[in-house]
Amino acid sequence: MTNPVQAKTSRDKVASSTVLKALHVLETLADLSDNSLEGVSVSKISQHSGESPSSVCKHLAAFQQYGLVEQDPKSALYRIGIYALRLSTLALKPMSIRETVSPYLRKIADRVGETIHLVIRDGLRVVYIDKVESSKTIRMHSEIGLRNPMYCTGVGKAILAYSPISLVDAVVAEGFTPFTPQTLTSRGALIDDLEHIHTRGYAIDNCEHETEVRCVAAPILNHLKEPIASFSVSCPKWRLSDERIVEIGELIREVSLEISARFGYRL
């Protein structure tokens, strides 16, 4: 007579093995999809996963029922389904931007010795949600919860450079206030600057919001390559030469990629 406990243990092992094989097929499809916009064939998935074509078809059919996988009716090729986006969104939801980014901000502060800010977008403004104070006697004043325009701040322009043009146009439509002689006050000048930011990976506030303050800022992007926040190094202009801007810019660009990877961003 079969022992019920042993029978259950055996079934659990089989189920576990089947689930792992199915997930391996899904992971293989995801990896192969990185290099294929059209989709991936069963034979290719089988080749790379080590599973037989029949097993691959069985697993893909199960995932297809839940929208994790889609099949093109004409080519019969497979790709990751839209429901996977919901799962990734749920996975990212509990992650606090502030808690995740804070260690990186402190690392930058230790390197450069200047004030570091973290902001998120709030409508057509940015709001400061975290900061690391400079240890130097002379430093810029700022407060958590402060809201500033996007077009004249490094953190704001870092977000705008990776945002839809509709957001840029909304900022332009609200109008420009010339806070300093350096403030960008036309759509053309702003668009040109945003293009440079997108190319080099970091933004520069050249005394555009405060006459004595220069900033270097970089975006934080998510799995959809959307800006969810940005951070900056800020200090009196006489401590931030053009050469120093390039040095810090390269540093925060690299840190930006590290942080963004935590939120699912991939180049």
VENTA-V151636 format. One record per residue. N is the residue number from 1. RES is the residue in three letters. OMEGA is omega in degrees with one decimal (NA if undefined). BURIAL is # if it has 9 or more other ideal C-beta (glycine too) atoms within 8 Angstrom, else .. D_CENTER is the distance of its C-alpha to the mean C-alpha in Angstrom with 1 decimal. Layout:
((N | RES | OMEGA | BURIAL | D_CENTER) (N | RES | OMEGA | BURIAL | D_CENTER))
This chain:
((1 | MET | -177.1 | . | 58.0) (2 | THR | 176.8 | . | 54.2) (3 | ASN | -177.2 | . | 52.7) (4 | PRO | -179.6 | . | 50.2) (5 | VAL | 178.9 | . | 47.9) (6 | GLN | 179.6 | . | 47.8) (7 | ALA | 179.3 | # | 47.3) (8 | LYS | 179.2 | . | 44.3) (9 | THR | 178.8 | . | 42.8) (10 | SER | 178.8 | . | 43.3) (11 | ARG | -179.9 | . | 41.7) (12 | ASP | 179.8 | . | 38.6) (13 | LYS | 178.9 | . | 38.3) (14 | VAL | -179.9 | . | 38.6) (15 | ALA | 179.9 | . | 36.0) (16 | SER | 179.8 | . | 33.6) (17 | SER | -180.0 | . | 34.2) (18 | THR | 178.8 | . | 33.7) (19 | VAL | -179.8 | . | 30.4) (20 | LEU | 178.7 | . | 29.1) (21 | LYS | 179.3 | # | 30.3) (22 | ALA | 179.6 | # | 28.7) (23 | LEU | 177.0 | . | 25.3) (24 | HIS | 176.4 | # | 25.9) (25 | VAL | 179.3 | # | 26.6) (26 | LEU | 178.5 | # | 23.5) (27 | GLU | 178.3 | . | 21.4) (28 | THR | 177.1 | # | 23.5) (29 | LEU | -179.9 | # | 22.9) (30 | ALA | -179.5 | # | 19.1) (31 | ASP | -178.5 | . | 19.4) (32 | LEU | -178.9 | # | 21.9) (33 | SER | 179.2 | # | 20.0) (34 | ASP | -176.5 | . | 17.5) (35 | ASN | -178.6 | . | 20.5) (36 | SER | 178.2 | # | 22.2) (37 | LEU | -175.4 | . | 21.4) (38 | GLU | -175.6 | . | 24.9) (39 | GLY | -174.9 | # | 24.8) (40 | VAL | -178.7 | # | 26.4) (41 | SER | 177.4 | # | 30.1) (42 | VAL | -178.7 | # | 31.7) (43 | SER | -179.9 | . | 33.5) (44 | LYS | 177.4 | # | 30.5) (45 | ILE | 178.4 | # | 28.7) (46 | SER | -179.0 | # | 32.1) (47 | GLN | -175.4 | . | 32.4) (48 | HIS | -178.3 | # | 29.1) (49 | SER | -177.4 | # | 29.3) (50 | GLY | 177.2 | . | 33.0) (51 | GLU | 179.0 | # | 33.7) (52 | SER | 178.6 | . | 36.6) (53 | PRO | -178.9 | . | 35.9) (54 | SER | 177.9 | . | 37.6) (55 | SER | 178.1 | # | 35.4) (56 | VAL | 179.5 | # | 32.2) (57 | CYS | -179.7 | # | 33.6) (58 | LYS | -179.2 | . | 34.4) (59 | HIS | -179.8 | # | 31.0) (60 | LEU | 178.9 | # | 29.2) (61 | ALA | 178.7 | . | 31.7) (62 | ALA | 178.7 | # | 30.8) (63 | PHE | -178.4 | # | 27.1) (64 | GLN | 179.8 | # | 27.9) (65 | GLN | -177.9 | . | 29.8) (66 | TYR | 177.8 | . | 26.7) (67 | GLY | 177.7 | # | 24.5) (68 | LEU | -179.4 | # | 22.4) (69 | VAL | 175.4 | # | 24.0) (70 | GLU | 177.3 | # | 25.4) (71 | GLN | 177.4 | # | 28.4) (72 | ASP | -176.2 | # | 29.3) (73 | PRO | -178.9 | . | 32.9) (74 | LYS | -176.2 | . | 34.1) (75 | SER | -176.9 | . | 32.6) (76 | ALA | 178.4 | . | 32.4) (77 | LEU | -177.5 | # | 29.1) (78 | TYR | 173.2 | # | 26.4) (79 | ARG | 179.3 | # | 22.7) (80 | ILE | -176.0 | # | 20.1) (81 | GLY | -174.2 | # | 20.9) (82 | ILE | -178.1 | . | 19.2) (83 | TYR | 177.7 | # | 19.9) (84 | ALA | 178.1 | # | 17.4) (85 | LEU | 178.4 | . | 14.7) (86 | ARG | -179.5 | . | 16.5) (87 | LEU | -179.8 | # | 16.6) (88 | SER | 177.9 | # | 12.9) (89 | THR | 178.7 | . | 12.5) (90 | LEU | -179.8 | . | 15.4) (91 | ALA | -177.9 | . | 14.1) (92 | LEU | -173.3 | # | 10.9) (93 | LYS | -177.6 | . | 13.2) (94 | PRO | -176.2 | . | 15.2) (95 | MET | 176.9 | # | 12.5) (96 | SER | 179.0 | . | 13.1) (97 | ILE | -177.1 | # | 10.6) (98 | ARG | -178.4 | # | 13.6) (99 | GLU | -178.5 | . | 15.0) (100 | THR | -172.5 | # | 12.1) (101 | VAL | -173.5 | # | 11.6) (102 | SER | -179.9 | # | 15.3) (103 | PRO | 179.5 | . | 16.5) (104 | TYR | 178.4 | # | 14.4) (105 | LEU | -179.6 | # | 15.8) (106 | ARG | 177.6 | # | 19.2) (107 | LYS | 178.2 | # | 18.9) (108 | ILE | -179.7 | # | 18.3) (109 | ALA | 178.8 | # | 21.1) (110 | ASP | -178.2 | . | 23.4) (111 | ARG | -170.3 | . | 22.9) (112 | VAL | 177.6 | . | 23.4) (113 | GLY | -179.2 | . | 25.4) (114 | GLU | -179.4 | # | 24.1) (115 | THR | -179.8 | # | 22.5) (116 | ILE | 179.0 | # | 18.7) (117 | HIS | 172.3 | # | 17.1) (118 | LEU | -179.0 | # | 14.0) (119 | VAL | 168.0 | # | 13.7) (120 | ILE | 179.3 | # | 12.4) (121 | ARG | 175.5 | # | 13.8) (122 | ASP | -174.9 | . | 17.1) (123 | GLY | 178.9 | . | 18.7) (124 | LEU | 179.1 | . | 19.5) (125 | ARG | 167.6 | # | 19.1) (126 | VAL | 178.4 | # | 16.8) (127 | VAL | -176.9 | # | 17.9) (128 | TYR | -175.4 | # | 17.9) (129 | ILE | 177.5 | # | 17.1) (130 | ASP | 178.1 | # | 17.7) (131 | LYS | 171.2 | # | 19.5) (132 | VAL | -175.7 | # | 21.3) (133 | GLU | 172.3 | . | 24.6) (134 | SER | 177.9 | # | 26.1) (135 | SER | -178.0 | . | 29.2) (136 | LYS | -178.8 | # | 31.1) (137 | THR | 178.5 | . | 33.9) (138 | ILE | -178.2 | . | 32.8) (139 | ARG | -177.9 | # | 29.3) (140 | MET | 177.9 | # | 27.6) (141 | HIS | 176.5 | . | 28.0) (142 | SER | -178.1 | # | 25.2) (143 | GLU | 172.5 | . | 24.7) (144 | ILE | -178.2 | . | 22.2) (145 | GLY | 177.9 | . | 22.2) (146 | LEU | 177.9 | . | 23.0) (147 | ARG | 180.0 | . | 21.8) (148 | ASN | 176.5 | # | 21.8) (149 | PRO | -178.4 | # | 21.5) (150 | MET | -169.9 | # | 18.5) (151 | TYR | -175.6 | # | 20.7) (152 | CYS | 177.4 | # | 22.3) (153 | THR | 178.9 | # | 19.8) (154 | GLY | -179.4 | # | 17.4) (155 | VAL | 179.1 | # | 14.6) (156 | GLY | -179.3 | # | 15.5) (157 | LYS | 177.2 | # | 15.7) (158 | ALA | 176.8 | # | 12.3) (159 | ILE | -178.5 | # | 10.9) (160 | LEU | -176.7 | # | 13.7) (161 | ALA | -178.8 | # | 13.3) (162 | TYR | -179.0 | # | 10.2) (163 | SER | 176.2 | # | 11.9) (164 | PRO | -179.1 | . | 14.8) (165 | ILE | 179.1 | . | 18.2) (166 | SER | 177.9 | . | 19.6) (167 | LEU | 177.4 | # | 17.7) (168 | VAL | -179.6 | # | 19.0) (169 | ASP | 178.3 | # | 22.4) (170 | ALA | 177.1 | # | 22.4) (171 | VAL | 179.9 | # | 21.9) (172 | VAL | -177.8 | # | 24.7) (173 | ALA | 179.5 | . | 26.9) (174 | GLU | 177.7 | . | 26.9) (175 | GLY | -179.2 | . | 28.4) (176 | PHE | 171.7 | # | 28.1) (177 | THR | -179.3 | . | 29.7) (178 | PRO | -178.7 | . | 30.8) (179 | PHE | 179.3 | . | 30.2) (180 | THR | 175.9 | # | 31.4) (181 | PRO | -177.7 | . | 32.9) (182 | GLN | -176.9 | . | 29.6) (183 | THR | 175.0 | # | 27.7) (184 | LEU | -174.4 | # | 26.5) (185 | THR | 175.7 | . | 28.6) (186 | SER | 179.4 | . | 28.3) (187 | ARG | -178.0 | . | 25.9) (188 | GLY | -179.7 | . | 26.7) (189 | ALA | 180.0 | # | 26.0) (190 | LEU | 179.9 | # | 22.7) (191 | ILE | 178.4 | # | 21.6) (192 | ASP | -179.1 | . | 22.9) (193 | ASP | -179.4 | # | 20.9) (194 | LEU | 177.5 | # | 17.6) (195 | GLU | 177.1 | # | 18.4) (196 | HIS | 179.6 | . | 19.1) (197 | ILE | -178.8 | # | 15.9) (198 | HIS | -178.4 | # | 13.9) (199 | THR | -175.0 | . | 16.4) (200 | ARG | 175.9 | . | 16.4) (201 | GLY | 176.4 | # | 12.8) (202 | TYR | -177.2 | # | 14.0) (203 | ALA | 177.8 | # | 16.1) (204 | ILE | 171.2 | # | 19.6) (205 | ASP | -176.0 | # | 21.6) (206 | ASN | -178.7 | . | 25.1) (207 | CYS | -176.5 | # | 27.1) (208 | GLU | 179.2 | # | 26.0) (209 | HIS | 175.3 | # | 25.9) (210 | GLU | -170.7 | . | 28.3) (211 | THR | -175.8 | . | 30.9) (212 | GLU | -174.8 | . | 30.8) (213 | VAL | 172.3 | # | 27.1) (214 | ARG | -178.5 | # | 24.6) (215 | CYS | 171.4 | # | 20.9) (216 | VAL | -172.6 | # | 18.2) (217 | ALA | 178.6 | # | 14.5) (218 | ALA | -178.5 | # | 11.0) (219 | PRO | 168.3 | # | 7.8) (220 | ILE | -174.3 | # | 4.7) (221 | LEU | 178.8 | # | 1.9) (222 | ASN | -176.4 | # | 2.6) (223 | HIS | 176.8 | # | 5.7) (224 | LEU | -178.2 | . | 7.3) (225 | LYS | 176.8 | . | 5.6) (226 | GLU | 177.5 | . | 6.1) (227 | PRO | 179.0 | # | 6.0) (228 | ILE | 179.4 | # | 6.5) (229 | ALA | 171.9 | # | 8.3) (230 | SER | -180.0 | # | 9.7) (231 | PHE | -174.2 | # | 12.4) (232 | SER | 168.2 | # | 15.7) (233 | VAL | -176.5 | # | 18.9) (234 | SER | 178.7 | # | 21.9) (235 | CYS | 176.5 | # | 25.6) (236 | PRO | -172.3 | # | 29.0) (237 | LYS | -177.5 | # | 29.2) (238 | TRP | 177.4 | . | 32.0) (239 | ARG | -176.4 | . | 29.8) (240 | LEU | 178.4 | # | 27.1) (241 | SER | 178.2 | . | 28.8) (242 | ASP | 179.3 | . | 27.4) (243 | GLU | 179.5 | . | 27.4) (244 | ARG | 177.4 | # | 25.6) (245 | ILE | 179.6 | # | 22.9) (246 | VAL | -179.3 | . | 22.3) (247 | GLU | -179.9 | . | 22.4) (248 | ILE | 178.8 | # | 20.0) (249 | GLY | 178.5 | # | 17.7) (250 | GLU | 179.2 | # | 17.5) (251 | LEU | -176.0 | # | 17.0) (252 | ILE | 174.9 | # | 14.0) (253 | ARG | 178.6 | # | 12.4) (254 | GLU | 179.1 | . | 12.8) (255 | VAL | 177.3 | # | 11.7) (256 | SER | 179.0 | # | 8.4) (257 | LEU | 178.1 | # | 7.9) (258 | GLU | -179.0 | # | 9.4) (259 | ILE | -178.1 | # | 7.4) (260 | SER | 178.0 | # | 3.9) (261 | ALA | 177.1 | # | 6.5) (262 | ARG | -180.0 | . | 7.7) (263 | PHE | 173.0 | # | 5.3) (264 | GLY | -179.0 | # | 6.4) (265 | TYR | 175.6 | # | 4.7) (266 | ARG | 179.9 | . | 8.1) (267 | LEU | NA | . | 10.0))
